[in-house]
């Protein structure tokens, strides 16, 4: 695979984010898709490749009037869209299609046409048989399992987790589209409602409606599009287990490590060359795992790295500059929003733009450390 031969030429989120009670899931997919197509100067009939999660490619293609020659319905949770980018790179390079649309839409808050949630997996599933009977039934209760072991192993405190949320809110304060922009302190986070120990309410992701879409094509064709192309340098993906209780190591995500290493190898760069980083933050512990599993910090050192404001505005490794899932928005599968912010940074149009940023990395998680996808972008070919 030759990632450098493919670029993002269209990117947009839904017209509204947050609470959108008058739009269904398929409507949100279409809204984000049409916005991204307009950004690229295209119409649905120009698309011959389609990838989506949360809705079937068949439904999205029919709704938009697209006749694709390549489709991808990979659905492994919130990082599905990172995997779609990777697969689209391969498809374009293989000549299976020329122009790929990746769509996302979720009515996570209003639940308009949203269907079932985690409870829809049923008692016959592995989770239903071996985790649910013990009370592990929702993301806050599932993610506590590795988080508590990580905290015990490395001496990470609740205040350290709170600091993640505090700094994310600082970034959100710079973003007019963020759901929550008012500053918070560590004390505010620790005083918020307990959800499932050690997670307080302000350590947990938002519940919102929204979506977005990307348009990809060959780097050669990208020169002819109206917006500055964002080039894909490296990609990676992996999976580990559908049951968080069966992780090989509760203090590290194997899927993160594999996906990240592959992306760096394809890009031919090292951690020190990354100017901007997005790490899926459904809960406050995930940036700690991401920083360590991607190699930006040694095991157990991510909490102090964040506490020393390396990832904050003005820090040497800007992280989650849109405000993240904790403060920007989180409709259920956050990966699309991380990718959108990476593209904005590489285009130089982000609300909290990092001066001189030339390389961005986006890491997504699927389920409870069940899957991972990593994409490295650049603003030059």
C-alpha positions as a Python dict, from the first residue, in 0.01 Angstrom:
ca = {
    (1, 'X'): (0, 0, 0),
    (2, 'X'): (119, 351, -86),
    (3, 'X'): (-64, 590, 150),
    (4, 'X'): (111, 898, 11),
    (5, 'X'): (-73, 848, -317),
    (6, 'X'): (-412, 929, -159),
    (7, 'X'): (-544, 1254, -12),
    (8, 'X'): (-851, 1396, 160),
    (9, 'X'): (-1017, 1651, -69),
    (10, 'X'): (-1345, 1700, 118),
    (11, 'X'): (-1424, 1712, 489),
    (12, 'X'): (-1718, 1841, 690),
    (13, 'X'): (-1931, 1768, 992),
    (14, 'X'): (-2308, 1794, 1009),
    (15, 'X'): (-2455, 2143, 991),
    (16, 'X'): (-2550, 2119, 1359),
    (17, 'X'): (-2389, 1930, 1646),
    (18, 'X'): (-2525, 1854, 1991),
    (19, 'X'): (-2901, 1806, 2022),
    (20, 'X'): (-3073, 1752, 1686),
    (21, 'X'): (-3417, 1601, 1761),
    (22, 'X'): (-3552, 1669, 1411),
    (23, 'X'): (-3302, 1454, 1218),
    (24, 'X'): (-3275, 1075, 1195),
    (25, 'X'): (-2958, 871, 1170),
    (26, 'X'): (-2982, 843, 791),
    (27, 'X'): (-3055, 1216, 773),
    (28, 'X'): (-2740, 1294, 969),
    (29, 'X'): (-2535, 1071, 736),
    (30, 'X'): (-2676, 1260, 439),
    (31, 'X'): (-2622, 1604, 594),
    (32, 'X'): (-2257, 1533, 669),
    (33, 'X'): (-2207, 1370, 329),
    (34, 'X'): (-2358, 1658, 133),
    (35, 'X'): (-2152, 1908, 332),
    (36, 'X'): (-1832, 1715, 257),
    (37, 'X'): (-1922, 1682, -111),
    (38, 'X'): (-1986, 2057, -130),
    (39, 'X'): (-1650, 2115, 38),
    (40, 'X'): (-1489, 1908, -240),
    (41, 'X'): (-1694, 2067, -517),
    (42, 'X'): (-1858, 1733, -600),
    (43, 'X'): (-2206, 1585, -627),
    (44, 'X'): (-2321, 1233, -528),
    (45, 'X'): (-2294, 1105, -885),
    (46, 'X'): (-1918, 1176, -874),
    (47, 'X'): (-1871, 912, -600),
    (48, 'X'): (-1785, 553, -690),
    (49, 'X'): (-1661, 431, -351),
    (50, 'X'): (-1860, 435, -26),
    (51, 'X'): (-1777, 338, 333),
    (52, 'X'): (-1987, 385, 643),
    (53, 'X'): (-2066, 255, 993),
    (54, 'X'): (-2373, 298, 1208),
    (55, 'X'): (-2584, 264, 894),
    (56, 'X'): (-2549, 20, 606),
    (57, 'X'): (-2364, 128, 290),
    (58, 'X'): (-2665, 3, 97),
    (59, 'X'): (-2899, 244, 276),
    (60, 'X'): (-2662, 542, 245),
    (61, 'X'): (-2595, 474, -124),
    (62, 'X'): (-2966, 448, -198),
    (63, 'X'): (-3051, 758, 5),
    (64, 'X'): (-2788, 970, -171),
    (65, 'X'): (-2834, 820, -518),
    (66, 'X'): (-2482, 678, -538),
    (67, 'X'): (-2389, 377, -754),
    (68, 'X'): (-2058, 256, -606),
    (69, 'X'): (-1811, 7, -750),
    (70, 'X'): (-1654, -42, -404),
    (71, 'X'): (-1823, -48, -63),
    (72, 'X'): (-1703, -99, 294),
    (73, 'X'): (-1935, -158, 587),
    (74, 'X'): (-1663, -234, 845),
    (75, 'X'): (-1812, -171, 1189),
    (76, 'X'): (-1579, -220, 1486),
    (77, 'X'): (-1699, 69, 1700),
    (78, 'X'): (-1579, 426, 1722),
    (79, 'X'): (-1260, 377, 1521),
    (80, 'X'): (-1444, 230, 1221),
    (81, 'X'): (-1385, 548, 1021),
    (82, 'X'): (-1008, 523, 1066),
    (83, 'X'): (-1030, 173, 919),
    (84, 'X'): (-1245, 307, 636),
    (85, 'X'): (-972, 558, 551),
    (86, 'X'): (-714, 281, 545),
    (87, 'X'): (-930, 57, 329),
    (88, 'X'): (-1012, 345, 94),
    (89, 'X'): (-640, 408, 41),
    (90, 'X'): (-596, 46, -63),
    (91, 'X'): (-904, 52, -287),
    (92, 'X'): (-800, 370, -468),
    (93, 'X'): (-446, 241, -517),
    (94, 'X'): (-583, -88, -648),
    (95, 'X'): (-804, 90, -902),
    (96, 'X'): (-1127, -40, -748),
    (97, 'X'): (-1266, 314, -733),
    (98, 'X'): (-1150, 672, -785),
    (99, 'X'): (-1340, 885, -535),
    (100, 'X'): (-1446, 754, -192),
    (101, 'X'): (-1706, 902, 42),
    (102, 'X'): (-1689, 798, 410),
    (103, 'X'): (-1999, 890, 610),
    (104, 'X'): (-2101, 899, 975),
    (105, 'X'): (-2422, 1001, 1148),
    (106, 'X'): (-2560, 923, 1494),
    (107, 'X'): (-2858, 1032, 1695),
    (108, 'X'): (-2678, 944, 2015),
    (109, 'X'): (-2875, 1186, 2231),
    (110, 'X'): (-3215, 1217, 2063),
    (111, 'X'): (-3224, 851, 1947),
    (112, 'X'): (-3418, 930, 1628),
    (113, 'X'): (-3401, 609, 1425),
    (114, 'X'): (-3100, 503, 1630),
    (115, 'X'): (-3203, 145, 1701),
    (116, 'X'): (-3053, -60, 1983),
    (117, 'X'): (-2742, 10, 2187),
    (118, 'X'): (-2507, -208, 2389),
    (119, 'X'): (-2801, -412, 2519),
    (120, 'X'): (-2883, -528, 2166),
    (121, 'X'): (-2597, -780, 2161),
    (122, 'X'): (-2809, -1038, 2338),
    (123, 'X'): (-2746, -1300, 2603),
    (124, 'X'): (-2592, -1548, 2359),
    (125, 'X'): (-2295, -1322, 2283),
    (126, 'X'): (-1963, -1365, 2462),
    (127, 'X'): (-2029, -1046, 2658),
    (128, 'X'): (-2381, -1156, 2739),
    (129, 'X'): (-2259, -1489, 2875),
    (130, 'X'): (-1940, -1398, 3054),
    (131, 'X'): (-1952, -1027, 3150),
    (132, 'X'): (-2310, -901, 3172),
    (133, 'X'): (-2411, -1146, 3449),
    (134, 'X'): (-2151, -980, 3673),
    (135, 'X'): (-2282, -628, 3614),
    (136, 'X'): (-2041, -524, 3338),
    (137, 'X'): (-2307, -391, 3104),
    (138, 'X'): (-2218, -42, 2980),
    (139, 'X'): (-1904, 151, 2879),
    (140, 'X'): (-1849, 319, 3220),
    (141, 'X'): (-1855, -19, 3396),
    (142, 'X'): (-1651, -194, 3127),
    (143, 'X'): (-1370, 61, 3105),
    (144, 'X'): (-1321, 68, 3482),
    (145, 'X'): (-1164, -278, 3462),
    (146, 'X'): (-844, -178, 3279),
    (147, 'X'): (-847, 176, 3421),
    (148, 'X'): (-830, 58, 3782),
    (149, 'X'): (-547, -184, 3709),
    (150, 'X'): (-357, 89, 3522),
    (151, 'X'): (-402, 328, 3815),
    (152, 'X'): (-283, 72, 4068),
    (153, 'X'): (16, -35, 3859),
    (154, 'X'): (146, 314, 3790),
    (155, 'X'): (20, 509, 4090),
    (156, 'X'): (-212, 722, 3878),
    (157, 'X'): (-468, 913, 4085),
    (158, 'X'): (-822, 1037, 4033),
    (159, 'X'): (-674, 1387, 4017),
    (160, 'X'): (-455, 1273, 3725),
    (161, 'X'): (-766, 1156, 3537),
    (162, 'X'): (-935, 1484, 3623),
    (163, 'X'): (-645, 1678, 3472),
    (164, 'X'): (-714, 1514, 3136),
    (165, 'X'): (-1067, 1658, 3142),
    (166, 'X'): (-944, 1999, 3259),
    (167, 'X'): (-701, 2039, 2969),
    (168, 'X'): (-952, 1908, 2716),
    (169, 'X'): (-1187, 2182, 2836),
    (170, 'X'): (-915, 2442, 2778),
    (171, 'X'): (-904, 2340, 2414),
    (172, 'X'): (-1284, 2340, 2395),
    (173, 'X'): (-1286, 2697, 2521),
    (174, 'X'): (-1111, 2794, 2197),
    (175, 'X'): (-1369, 2615, 1978),
    (176, 'X'): (-1703, 2789, 1906),
    (177, 'X'): (-1863, 2455, 1809),
    (178, 'X'): (-1773, 2278, 2133),
    (179, 'X'): (-2061, 2158, 2351),
    (180, 'X'): (-1899, 2281, 2673),
    (181, 'X'): (-1657, 2574, 2676),
    (182, 'X'): (-1661, 2706, 3033),
    (183, 'X'): (-1333, 2641, 3223),
    (184, 'X'): (-1322, 2367, 3486),
    (185, 'X'): (-1073, 2275, 3757),
    (186, 'X'): (-954, 1943, 3896),
    (187, 'X'): (-1175, 2016, 4198),
    (188, 'X'): (-1476, 2062, 3970),
    (189, 'X'): (-1414, 1726, 3806),
    (190, 'X'): (-1370, 1544, 4135),
    (191, 'X'): (-1687, 1707, 4271),
    (192, 'X'): (-1899, 1596, 3973),
    (193, 'X'): (-2134, 1299, 4010),
    (194, 'X'): (-1980, 955, 4049),
    (195, 'X'): (-2076, 734, 3754),
    (196, 'X'): (-1867, 420, 3811),
    (197, 'X'): (-1553, 448, 4023),
    (198, 'X'): (-1314, 601, 3938),
    (199, 'X'): (-1508, 778, 3664),
    (200, 'X'): (-1684, 1100, 3760),
    (201, 'X'): (-1932, 1261, 3522),
    (202, 'X'): (-1677, 1507, 3385),
    (203, 'X'): (-1439, 1218, 3307),
    (204, 'X'): (-1701, 1062, 3076),
    (205, 'X'): (-1782, 1152, 2717),
    (206, 'X'): (-2074, 1366, 2613),
    (207, 'X'): (-2393, 1218, 2466),
    (208, 'X'): (-2482, 1411, 2151),
    (209, 'X'): (-2620, 1398, 1797),
    (210, 'X'): (-2417, 1466, 1484),
    (211, 'X'): (-2190, 1322, 1219),
    (212, 'X'): (-1950, 1402, 940),
    (213, 'X'): (-1796, 1278, 619),
    (214, 'X'): (-1470, 1264, 425),
    (215, 'X'): (-1394, 1249, 53),
    (216, 'X'): (-1073, 1078, -64),
    (217, 'X'): (-911, 1048, -404),
    (218, 'X'): (-566, 1000, -554),
    (219, 'X'): (-302, 1260, -474),
    (220, 'X'): (-260, 1320, -845),
    (221, 'X'): (-627, 1413, -888),
    (222, 'X'): (-633, 1603, -558),
    (223, 'X'): (-448, 1894, -713),
    (224, 'X'): (-759, 1976, -917),
    (225, 'X'): (-994, 2017, -619),
    (226, 'X'): (-1089, 2353, -465),
    (227, 'X'): (-958, 2286, -114),
    (228, 'X'): (-603, 2220, -3),
    (229, 'X'): (-554, 1842, -10),
    (230, 'X'): (-454, 1664, 310),
    (231, 'X'): (-222, 1374, 230),
    (232, 'X'): (-232, 1037, 405),
    (233, 'X'): (117, 929, 509),
    (234, 'X'): (48, 615, 710),
    (235, 'X'): (-234, 392, 831),
    (236, 'X'): (-278, 107, 1076),
    (237, 'X'): (-551, -112, 1221),
    (238, 'X'): (-596, -404, 1458),
    (239, 'X'): (-839, -577, 1695),
    (240, 'X'): (-796, -758, 2023),
    (241, 'X'): (-1102, -888, 2210),
    (242, 'X'): (-1480, -828, 2227),
    (243, 'X'): (-1459, -863, 2607),
    (244, 'X'): (-1262, -603, 2799),
    (245, 'X'): (-1205, -860, 3073),
    (246, 'X'): (-996, -1065, 2830),
    (247, 'X'): (-735, -803, 2738),
    (248, 'X'): (-385, -949, 2736),
    (249, 'X'): (-261, -659, 2952),
    (250, 'X'): (-494, -419, 3132),
    (251, 'X'): (-227, -147, 3134),
    (252, 'X'): (-183, -135, 2755),
    (253, 'X'): (-390, -179, 2440),
    (254, 'X'): (-243, -433, 2201),
    (255, 'X'): (-462, -295, 1921),
    (256, 'X'): (-327, 57, 1986),
    (257, 'X'): (30, -69, 1973),
    (258, 'X'): (-15, -266, 1649),
    (259, 'X'): (-214, 1, 1465),
    (260, 'X'): (17, 281, 1574),
    (261, 'X'): (336, 95, 1486),
    (262, 'X'): (204, 11, 1140),
    (263, 'X'): (104, 372, 1076),
    (264, 'X'): (447, 503, 1179),
    (265, 'X'): (619, 239, 964),
    (266, 'X'): (413, 326, 656),
    (267, 'X'): (470, 698, 709),
    (268, 'X'): (841, 652, 765),
    (269, 'X'): (845, 901, 1052),
    (270, 'X'): (902, 896, 1427),
    (271, 'X'): (702, 1032, 1717),
    (272, 'X'): (913, 1347, 1731),
    (273, 'X'): (790, 1451, 1387),
    (274, 'X'): (422, 1462, 1488),
    (275, 'X'): (299, 1819, 1542),
    (276, 'X'): (-61, 1745, 1634),
    (277, 'X'): (-228, 1445, 1796),
    (278, 'X'): (-585, 1325, 1833),
    (279, 'X'): (-654, 1036, 2072),
    (280, 'X'): (-1011, 910, 2106),
    (281, 'X'): (-1120, 1014, 2456),
    (282, 'X'): (-1451, 850, 2538),
    (283, 'X'): (-1322, 844, 2896),
    (284, 'X'): (-1038, 1030, 3063),
    (285, 'X'): (-801, 733, 3081),
    (286, 'X'): (-781, 677, 2704),
    (287, 'X'): (-534, 959, 2625),
    (288, 'X'): (-298, 806, 2883),
    (289, 'X'): (-305, 470, 2707),
    (290, 'X'): (-275, 633, 2365),
    (291, 'X'): (29, 844, 2455),
    (292, 'X'): (210, 538, 2589),
    (293, 'X'): (102, 277, 2334),
    (294, 'X'): (192, 509, 2044),
    (295, 'X'): (536, 564, 2197),
    (296, 'X'): (508, 932, 2289),
    (297, 'X'): (555, 844, 2658),
    (298, 'X'): (708, 550, 2841),
    (299, 'X'): (468, 318, 3030),
    (300, 'X'): (330, 494, 3335),
    (301, 'X'): (457, 840, 3236),
    (302, 'X'): (159, 980, 3043),
    (303, 'X'): (-18, 1123, 3348),
    (304, 'X'): (281, 1336, 3443),
    (305, 'X'): (329, 1431, 3077),
    (306, 'X'): (-24, 1573, 3073),
    (307, 'X'): (5, 1721, 3422),
    (308, 'X'): (313, 1914, 3306),
    (309, 'X'): (94, 2071, 3033),
    (310, 'X'): (278, 1919, 2737),
    (311, 'X'): (-59, 1851, 2569),
    (312, 'X'): (-227, 2180, 2669),
    (313, 'X'): (-252, 2499, 2464),
    (314, 'X'): (105, 2617, 2417),
    (315, 'X'): (245, 2270, 2494),
    (316, 'X'): (490, 2079, 2278),
    (317, 'X'): (241, 1807, 2174),
    (318, 'X'): (-107, 1959, 2123),
    (319, 'X'): (-363, 1688, 2195),
    (320, 'X'): (-736, 1676, 2119),
    (321, 'X'): (-746, 2036, 2009),
    (322, 'X'): (-1120, 2036, 1931),
    (323, 'X'): (-1200, 1964, 2298),
    (324, 'X'): (-1234, 1591, 2249),
    (325, 'X'): (-1518, 1358, 2333),
    (326, 'X'): (-1517, 1499, 2685),
    (327, 'X'): (-1600, 1857, 2583),
    (328, 'X'): (-1645, 1892, 2204),
    (329, 'X'): (-1899, 1624, 2120),
    (330, 'X'): (-1945, 1247, 2127),
    (331, 'X'): (-2239, 1086, 1952),
    (332, 'X'): (-2129, 729, 2024),
    (333, 'X'): (-1862, 665, 1759),
    (334, 'X'): (-1620, 954, 1798),
    (335, 'X'): (-1357, 857, 1541),
    (336, 'X'): (-1500, 1075, 1262),
    (337, 'X'): (-1466, 1390, 1476),
    (338, 'X'): (-1102, 1314, 1554),
    (339, 'X'): (-1033, 1273, 1182),
    (340, 'X'): (-1215, 1599, 1103),
    (341, 'X'): (-999, 1793, 1348),
    (342, 'X'): (-682, 1637, 1204),
    (343, 'X'): (-788, 1752, 857),
    (344, 'X'): (-872, 2102, 982),
    (345, 'X'): (-530, 2131, 1143),
    (346, 'X'): (-355, 2020, 825),
    (347, 'X'): (-560, 2266, 621),
    (348, 'X'): (-471, 2544, 865),
    (349, 'X'): (-834, 2628, 943),
    (350, 'X'): (-891, 2480, 1291),
    (351, 'X'): (-1042, 2710, 1557),
    (352, 'X'): (-741, 2635, 1780),
    (353, 'X'): (-493, 2616, 1493),
    (354, 'X'): (-141, 2494, 1578),
    (355, 'X'): (106, 2728, 1406),
    (356, 'X'): (327, 2547, 1156),
    (357, 'X'): (165, 2205, 1208),
    (358, 'X'): (269, 1983, 916),
    (359, 'X'): (199, 1628, 1042),
    (360, 'X'): (-103, 1509, 1242),
    (361, 'X'): (-188, 1170, 1387),
    (362, 'X'): (-532, 1041, 1478),
    (363, 'X'): (-587, 729, 1694),
    (364, 'X'): (-928, 572, 1744),
    (365, 'X'): (-1060, 300, 1972),
    (366, 'X'): (-1343, 60, 1899),
    (367, 'X'): (-1550, -81, 2182),
    (368, 'X'): (-1365, -130, 2509),
    (369, 'X'): (-1011, -161, 2365),
    (370, 'X'): (-1158, -409, 2118),
    (371, 'X'): (-1022, -241, 1804),
    (372, 'X'): (-799, 45, 1695),
    (373, 'X'): (-727, 253, 1388),
    (374, 'X'): (-446, 502, 1332),
    (375, 'X'): (-403, 756, 1053),
    (376, 'X'): (-110, 993, 993),
    (377, 'X'): (-182, 1301, 782),
    (378, 'X'): (41, 1567, 626),
    (379, 'X'): (-28, 1902, 465),
    (380, 'X'): (224, 1837, 187),
    (381, 'X'): (275, 1541, -42),
}
